[in-house]
Structures are given as structure tokens and as C-alpha cells.
Amino acid sequence: MTATESDLNINGTEVMETTGLDAGPRIGWILEVLLKEVNTNSIENENERLRKRAKILSELKDIELQELSQPIKENNGELRKWIERSLQIFGLFGIIYTVYSGEMPWDWL
């Protein structure tokens, strides 16, 4: 089941207390990253762990934090499948060729 922001065991006020940041977009970005990490099982949805991670995230530059907070692209799974298939069939050469040529190596078959 996918967690929502209300399912997180931390809220914006706690993030501000933990990080020393004022209310603003950085708090929202941190919450988005935490939610994404909980949903990908990168971190447990436990208050103390989330607070520690929020503190680490607060030290990132705005652009880094904003990039991390972006939603996971839906084609991420497709890219992973493509890389795995390329490695299975053509090895590293297949990936390098595809990156530089824009062709799918299994089109050669």
C-alpha cells in the first residue's frame, strides 16, 4: 500500500523543530523526499529515523533537495527493464551503443 503524507510518522512542524528551518518550500520538499523514501522502502516510517533523515536532507542545497523531491518517473521501471535486457543480450557494449546511437539493440535481432 502506498503511503500518503498523512501516513508519515513526522509532520512539517516536527521537521522544522528537527532542522531549525522556517516554514517554506524546503519543509515541503523534505516531506516529499521522506514520503518517497518510505514508499520505496528506503527508510522505515519511524519518527526518530525520519527526523534523522530530515536533518541530513536539510543540509542539501535547494536545487538538490528540489530534484530529490520530484515524483518518481513512471518510466523508471521501463528503463530498468531496458538496461537489464540490454545487459543480458548484448552486455555493456549494447548499452554503450544504445546510449550513443539512440537505437534499441534488440532491434538488430
N, C-alpha and C positions, 0 to 999 in steps of 0.2 A: 504494500500500500504506500502510495506517495504521500509524504508529509507535506503539510502546508505551514505557512509562517506561524499560525496559531498553535501548531503542534510542537514547535520548537520549545525546548525547556530553557529558553532565555528570551528576553524581550529587549526592546530598544532602550528602556531605562537602565536595565542591567548592563547592556553593552556600554552605555555612557558612563556608568559608575566604574566599570572594569577598565575602560580605556582612557578615561579622562577627557574624552571628546565631547563637544557640544552637539546638540541636536542639529541634524543636517543630512545631506545625502550620503556621507561616509557611513553613518549608522545603518541606513537602508542597504548600502552595498555590502556591509559586513553581514547583516542578517541574510541577505540573498546568498552570499557565499556559504554561510553556515547551513542554510537550508539545502543548498545544492550538495554540500558535503555529507549531510545527514542522509539525503535521498540516494546518494551513490555509495553509502556505507563507508565513507572515508573517515567518519568520526561518529562516535556514539552520541545519541541525543541525551546527553547528561550535562546538567548545568555547569559543573566545575570544568569539564573538558571544553564545553562551548565557550566559557569565559576565557580559558587559556588560549584557545584558538582565536577568539575575538581580539585579545591583546596582541597576538602576533600579527593578525591582519591589519590592525590599526597602525602598524609601523610601515606598511606599504605606501608607496606613492599613490596619489589619486588615480592616475591612469592604470596602474597595475591592479588596484582594487576594483576599479570600474570594469576592467576586462574580465577579471575573475568572476564578477557578479553577473555577467551576461548569461542568459539561459544556454543550456547545452543544446547544440545544434542537432536537429533531428537526423541529419545525415551522418552523424558521428559513428553510428553503428554500421552504416554502409561503407564508410571509409575504412573502418577496422576490418570488415569482411573483404574489401578490395585488397588491403595490404596482406592479409593472411593468404588469400587466394594467389596473389602475385608471388609471394614467397614460396608457396607450395609448388607452383608450376614453374616459375622462372628464376627463383632465387633473388638475390639482391640486384642482379643485372636487370631483371624485369621491372623492379620498382624504379631504379635509376632511369632506365629508358623511358618509362611511362611519365615520370616527372618532367623530363626534358622534352619529350615528343608530344605529350598530351594524348597519345593513343593507349588504348587498353590492350595489354599484351595478349590476353586470351582471344582477341580478335584475329591474331595470327593463326590460330588453330583452325 
